[in-house]
Amino acid sequence: MSHVFPRHTHRLPPRAVRGQGCYIFDETGKAYLDASGGAAVSCLGHSDPDVIAAVQNQVAQLAFAHTGFFTSGPSEDLADLLIANAPGSLDRVYFVSGGSEAVEAAIKLARQYHLERGDPGRRRLIARRQSYHGNTLGALAAGGNQWRRQPFEPLLIEVSHIAPCYEYVLREAGESAEDYGLRAAQELEDEILRLGPGNVMAFIAEPVGGATIGAVPPVPGYFRRIREICDRYGVLLILDEVMCGMGRTGHLFACEAEGVAPDILCIAKGLGAGYQPIGAMLCSKEIYSAIEEGSGFFQHGHTYLGHPVATAAGLAVLRKLLDADLAARSARMGERLSLALRDTFGQHPHVGDIRGRGLFIGMEFVADRERKSPFDPALGIAARLKAAAFDAGLVCYPMSGTRDGKLGDHVLLAPPFILEDRQIEEIIDKLARAIAAALGQDG
């Protein structure tokens, strides 16, 4: 009997024993093509010898040094490399253990920044519906997925949520993409004015919506307008690239595709590629200077900040991403995978939308393609699809509640950047079988 507390007590997972390239193997020897990189984590695939060597070398030299007393070489080197490639005026890096911690740190830093500047009235945070920012209480409050929030609502801070930039569902007939983007962005300005500009500290958004909405990219101009609105009212822009960053969408930082830079940026998953738990919050020179010239102390912290072994792994991962230009490979292989998906499923009666950027691709399933109407949640389409794909030896990331936390189903694909053409064919074949099993042969 296992004493591990699993994610779901009614569905116990098989035991993984090794990984190689794009595959994970269980204790029976069955191979699973990791077409979602776990949760968009394993960008380099499994068993990369360079990252393994970096971890082994570091743990042999220095396994842990608390940041209350020391810094370390890997932390300094990784921060330097991130900032050398970061957009805008991002200048400082705060290393944590994962995405939720990065978002928590970002929210608290936004609040402290305004306090340090003598503007204590700025306490309100604005986010978007159907966003996902993590599972700690602050990050969960920022997230806009009602299903995840509902059990813990009494514990969450008050956050305003505006509509996402969700072209497939929310763009009106006859409306240009640009006009829709401006209309969607206007909701931010409207909410700032409703709350009172002097009360709003920050707006947080994913450049490409991830787990709870299914790889939804913004329309052209949306984030440029968002940046203008934030600047007009002195509101900090926090971009959450935990899932979509580190090359996943074809740029090292996802916001580069939008031509904007945030005041605070969060990364995680692809930074460690699964070899160590690591995340980071990056902030601008202006924000850091406010702390430096004020109290000098960011009133936040965790035991494993800047962990030497985790940052050594992150440094090895980032060097591989840059040296091999794997962000460009992600863009290139993402185009091939998207084309193959559209060729195979583009006219499927229950595939409403195929979208995304790079190797970050979502497919949304509908009961009626013409009306874009979602399936009845009681059918459990996402769960059925996940189980059928897993039986076929395919790890993908289906989720329900795509539209509003209750209605809608999608599958997220985020395979390693080392993906080959033959594995694209394998994804298509196994996904086709899973869809047939989950939806029925006629659909």
C-alpha positions in Angstrom: 0.0 0.0 0.0 1.3 3.4 -0.9 1.5 6.2 1.6 1.9 8.9 -1.1 -1.0 11.4 -1.2 -2.0 11.3 -4.9 -3.6 14.0 -6.9 -6.8 11.9 -7.2 -7.5 9.1 -4.7 -9.7 7.2 -7.2 -7.2 7.1 -10.0 -3.8 5.9 -8.9 -1.1 6.5 -11.5 1.4 4.0 -12.8 5.0 4.2 -11.5 7.4 6.0 -13.8 10.9 4.5 -13.8 12.9 6.3 -16.5 12.7 8.9 -19.2 14.6 9.2 -22.4 14.2 12.0 -25.0 10.5 12.6 -25.6 9.4 9.4 -23.7 8.6 8.3 -20.2 8.6 4.6 -19.3 6.6 3.0 -16.5 7.6 -0.1 -14.4 6.0 -2.5 -17.0 8.2 -1.1 -19.7 5.3 0.8 -21.5 6.5 3.9 -23.3 4.5 7.1 -23.2 5.2 10.0 -25.6 5.3 13.0 -23.4 3.3 15.3 -25.7 2.5 17.9 -23.0 6.0 17.9 -21.4 4.2 17.0 -18.1 2.6 20.4 -17.7 4.7 22.3 -20.3 7.8 21.6 -18.2 10.1 19.2 -20.1 11.2 21.5 -22.8 14.5 19.6 -23.3 13.0 16.1 -22.9 14.2 13.6 -20.4 17.8 12.5 -19.5 19.6 15.4 -21.0 23.3 14.6 -20.2 24.4 18.2 -19.9 21.8 19.2 -17.4 22.3 16.0 -15.4 26.1 16.7 -15.3 25.5 20.3 -14.1 23.2 19.0 -11.2 25.7 16.3 -10.2 28.7 18.7 -10.3 26.9 21.3 -8.2 25.5 19.0 -5.6 29.0 17.7 -5.1 30.4 21.2 -4.5 27.6 23.0 -2.6 24.1 21.6 -2.2 22.5 24.4 -0.2 23.3 27.9 1.1 20.6 30.0 2.6 20.2 33.4 0.9 19.9 35.1 4.3 23.7 34.5 4.6 25.1 33.7 1.1 24.7 34.1 -2.6 26.1 31.4 -5.0 27.8 31.2 -8.3 25.0 29.5 -10.2 22.5 32.0 -8.9 24.6 34.9 -10.0 25.4 33.4 -13.4 21.8 32.5 -14.1 20.5 35.9 -13.1 23.1 37.6 -15.4 22.2 35.4 -18.3 18.4 35.9 -17.9 18.8 39.7 -17.6 21.1 39.8 -20.6 18.3 38.3 -22.7 15.3 39.8 -20.9 13.0 42.5 -22.6 12.7 46.1 -21.5 14.2 47.3 -18.3 14.0 44.1 -16.4 17.1 44.1 -14.2 16.8 41.9 -11.1 15.9 38.2 -10.6 14.4 36.7 -7.5 14.7 32.9 -7.6 12.0 30.7 -6.1 10.9 27.0 -6.3 8.1 27.2 -8.9 5.4 29.2 -10.6 3.0 29.8 -7.7 5.9 31.1 -5.6 6.9 33.4 -8.5 3.4 34.9 -8.7 3.1 35.3 -5.0 6.4 37.2 -4.9 5.2 39.4 -7.8 2.0 40.3 -6.1 3.7 41.2 -2.9 6.5 43.1 -4.6 3.8 45.2 -6.5 2.2 46.1 -3.2 5.5 46.9 -1.5 6.7 49.0 -4.5 3.7 51.4 -4.0 4.3 51.4 -0.2 7.9 52.3 -0.7 6.9 55.2 -2.9 4.4 56.5 -0.3 1.3 55.4 -2.2 -0.4 53.0 0.3 -3.8 53.3 -1.3 -2.8 51.1 -4.2 -3.8 47.7 -3.1 -6.2 46.3 -5.8 -5.1 43.7 -8.3 -6.9 43.1 -11.7 -6.6 39.9 -13.5 -8.5 38.0 -16.2 -11.2 35.4 -16.1 -10.1 31.9 -17.1 -6.5 32.7 -16.2 -4.4 30.4 -14.1 -1.6 31.8 -11.9 -0.9 29.1 -9.4 -2.4 27.3 -6.4 -1.0 29.2 -3.4 -3.7 31.5 -2.0 -2.5 34.8 -3.5 -1.9 33.2 -6.9 -5.2 31.3 -6.7 -7.0 34.6 -6.0 -5.4 36.1 -9.0 -6.4 33.2 -11.2 -9.8 33.4 -12.9 -10.9 29.8 -13.1 -14.0 29.5 -11.0 -13.8 25.7 -10.5 -10.3 26.0 -8.9 -11.2 29.0 -6.8 -14.7 28.0 -5.5 -13.7 25.7 -2.5 -11.3 28.4 -1.2 -13.2 31.6 -1.9 -13.5 32.5 1.8 -9.7 32.5 2.0 -8.9 34.6 -1.1 -8.0 38.2 -1.3 -10.3 40.4 -3.4 -9.3 40.5 -7.1 -11.1 42.0 -10.0 -11.4 39.9 -13.1 -12.0 41.2 -16.6 -12.6 39.2 -19.8 -9.7 37.3 -21.4 -8.6 38.0 -25.0 -10.3 34.9 -26.3 -10.9 35.5 -30.0 -12.6 32.2 -30.8 -15.4 32.8 -28.4 -15.6 36.5 -27.7 -14.8 38.2 -31.1 -18.1 39.4 -32.6 -19.1 38.7 -36.2 -17.8 41.3 -38.5 -15.4 42.7 -36.0 -11.7 42.9 -37.0 -9.1 41.2 -34.8 -7.6 44.6 -34.1 -10.9 46.1 -33.1 -11.7 43.2 -30.9 -8.3 43.5 -29.2 -9.0 47.2 -28.4 -12.4 46.3 -27.1 -11.0 43.6 -24.9 -8.2 45.8 -23.6 -10.8 48.6 -22.8 -12.2 46.4 -20.1 -9.0 47.0 -18.1 -9.3 50.8 -18.3 -13.0 50.6 -17.4 -12.2 48.5 -14.3 -9.3 50.8 -13.3 -11.7 53.8 -13.5 -14.4 51.9 -11.6 -12.0 51.0 -8.8 -10.4 54.4 -8.8 -6.9 54.7 -10.4 -5.3 55.5 -7.1 -6.4 52.2 -5.7 -5.0 49.8 -8.4 -1.5 48.4 -7.9 -1.2 45.9 -10.8 -2.7 44.0 -13.7 -1.6 40.4 -14.2 -2.0 38.3 -17.3 -0.6 35.4 -19.2 0.8 36.5 -22.6 -0.6 33.2 -24.0 -3.4 31.8 -21.8 -2.5 28.3 -20.6 -3.8 25.5 -18.5 -7.4 26.6 -17.9 -8.2 28.2 -21.3 -6.0 26.1 -23.7 -3.2 28.0 -25.4 -5.1 31.1 -26.4 -2.9 33.8 -28.0 -3.8 37.4 -27.9 -4.9 39.2 -31.1 -2.5 41.8 -32.6 -2.3 45.1 -30.6 -4.0 43.8 -27.5 -1.0 43.9 -25.2 0.3 47.1 -26.6 -2.9 48.7 -25.6 -2.8 47.0 -22.2 0.7 48.5 -21.7 -0.5 52.0 -22.6 -3.4 51.7 -20.1 -1.1 50.6 -17.3 1.3 53.4 -18.0 -1.4 56.0 -18.1 -2.7 55.1 -14.6 0.5 54.1 -12.9 -0.5 50.5 -12.7 2.2 47.8 -12.8 2.0 45.2 -15.5 2.8 41.7 -14.3 3.2 39.1 -17.1 2.9 35.4 -16.0 5.1 33.4 -18.4 5.3 30.4 -16.1 3.8 28.1 -18.7 4.2 30.0 -22.0 7.8 31.4 -21.4 11.3 30.1 -21.9 11.0 29.3 -25.6 7.7 27.5 -25.4 5.9 29.9 -27.8 8.8 30.5 -30.1 10.5 33.4 -28.2 12.6 33.0 -25.1 10.2 35.4 -23.4 6.6 35.1 -24.7 5.9 38.9 -24.5 8.6 39.5 -27.1 6.0 38.5 -29.8 3.8 41.4 -28.6 6.5 44.0 -28.6 5.9 44.9 -24.9 7.9 44.5 -21.7 6.3 44.1 -18.3 7.3 45.7 -15.0 7.4 42.3 -13.3 7.7 38.9 -15.1 7.2 35.4 -13.8 8.9 32.3 -15.2 9.2 28.7 -14.0 8.4 25.4 -15.8 10.8 25.6 -18.8 13.5 27.3 -16.7 14.4 24.1 -15.0 12.9 21.8 -17.7 11.9 19.4 -14.9 15.5 18.6 -13.8 15.0 20.8 -10.6 12.1 22.7 -9.2 12.8 26.4 -9.9 11.0 29.6 -10.8 11.9 33.2 -10.9 10.4 36.7 -10.7 12.1 39.4 -12.7 11.5 43.0 -12.0 12.5 46.4 -13.5 15.2 48.7 -12.4 12.6 51.2 -11.2 10.9 48.7 -8.9 14.2 47.4 -7.5 15.4 51.0 -7.0 12.3 51.8 -5.0 13.1 49.0 -2.5 16.9 49.8 -2.6 16.4 53.5 -1.9 13.6 52.9 0.6 13.5 50.2 3.3 16.1 48.1 1.5 14.3 44.9 2.4 11.7 43.0 0.4 9.5 41.6 3.1 9.1 38.2 1.6 11.1 34.9 1.4 11.2 31.2 1.3 13.8 28.7 2.6 14.9 27.5 -0.9 15.3 30.9 -2.6 18.2 30.8 -5.0 18.9 27.1 -4.3 22.4 26.4 -5.8 21.5 23.0 -7.3 18.3 24.3 -8.8 20.0 27.4 -10.3 22.8 25.3 -11.6 20.2 23.2 -13.5 18.4 26.4 -14.7 21.7 27.8 -15.9 22.4 24.6 -17.9 18.9 24.6 -19.4 19.1 28.3 -20.4 22.5 27.9 -22.0 21.1 25.0 -24.1 18.0 27.0 -25.0 20.2 29.9 -26.2 23.2 28.0 -27.7 21.0 25.7 -29.8 18.4 28.4 -30.5 15.7 26.1 -29.3 13.1 28.8 -29.1 13.4 29.1 -32.9 13.1 25.3 -33.1 10.0 25.4 -30.9 8.5 27.9 -33.4 9.5 25.8 -36.4 8.3 22.4 -35.0 5.2 24.1 -33.6 4.2 25.2 -37.1 4.7 21.6 -38.3 2.6 20.1 -35.5 -0.1 22.8 -35.9 -0.3 22.0 -39.7 -0.5 18.3 -39.0 -3.3 18.9 -36.5 -5.2 21.1 -38.9 -4.8 18.6 -41.7 -6.1 15.8 -39.6 -8.7 17.5 -37.3 -9.4 20.8 -39.0 -12.8 19.6 -40.3 -13.6 17.3 -37.4 -17.2 18.0 -36.4 -16.3 18.3 -32.7 -13.0 20.2 -33.0 -13.9 23.9 -32.8 -10.6 25.6 -32.7 -6.9 24.7 -33.1 -4.7 27.5 -31.7 -1.5 28.5 -30.0 2.1 29.5 -30.6 5.2 27.5 -31.1 5.0 24.2 -29.2 2.1 25.4 -27.1 -1.0 24.3 -28.9 -4.6 24.0 -27.8 -7.6 22.1 -29.4 -11.0 23.1 -28.2 -13.8 20.5 -28.5 -17.4 21.4 -29.1 -20.7 19.6 -29.3 -21.8 21.8 -32.3 -19.1 23.2 -34.5 -21.2 25.8 -36.2 -22.6 27.3 -33.0 -19.4 26.7 -31.1 -21.4 25.2 -28.3 -19.6 23.2 -25.7 -20.4 19.7 -24.6 -22.5 19.0 -21.5 -20.0 18.8 -18.6 -21.7 15.7 -17.3 -20.1 13.8 -20.3 -16.6 14.3 -18.9 -15.1 14.7 -22.3 -11.7 16.0 -21.1 -11.3 13.1 -18.6 -12.3 10.6 -21.2 -9.8 12.0 -23.6 -7.0 12.0 -21.1 -7.7 8.4 -20.2 -7.9 7.2 -23.8 -4.7 9.0 -24.8 -2.9 7.6 -21.8 -4.0 4.1 -22.7 -2.6 4.7 -26.2 0.7 5.8 -24.8 0.3 9.5 -25.1 0.7 12.0 -22.3 -1.4 15.1 -23.2 -3.1 17.8 -21.0 -6.9 17.8 -21.4 -8.9 20.1 -19.2 -12.6 20.9 -18.7 -14.1 24.3 -18.0 -12.5 26.0 -20.8 -15.2 28.7 -21.3 -16.1 29.6 -17.7 -14.7 27.0 -15.3 -17.6 24.7 -15.9 -18.4 24.5 -19.6 -15.9 23.6 -22.4 -13.2 21.1 -23.0 -9.7 21.4 -24.5 -6.5 19.5 -24.8 -3.1 21.2 -24.5 -0.1 20.0 -26.3 3.4 21.2 -25.2 6.0 18.6 -26.2 9.8 18.9 -25.8 11.6 21.2 -28.2 13.6 18.2 -29.4 10.5 16.8 -31.0 11.1 15.1 -34.4 8.8 14.7 -37.4 8.2 11.0 -36.7 7.0 12.0 -33.2 4.6 14.5 -34.7 3.1 11.6 -36.7 2.9 9.5 -33.5 1.1 12.3 -31.7 -1.4 12.6 -34.5 -2.0 8.9 -34.7 -2.5 8.4 -30.9 -4.5 11.5 -30.5 -6.8 10.4 -33.3 -7.4 7.1 -31.6 -8.0 8.9 -28.3 -10.5 11.3 -29.8 -12.4 8.4 -31.5 -12.5 6.5 -28.2 -13.6 9.6 -26.2 -16.1 11.1 -28.6 -17.2 8.0 -30.5 -16.3 6.9 -34.0 -18.7 9.3 -35.7 -17.4 12.3 -33.9 
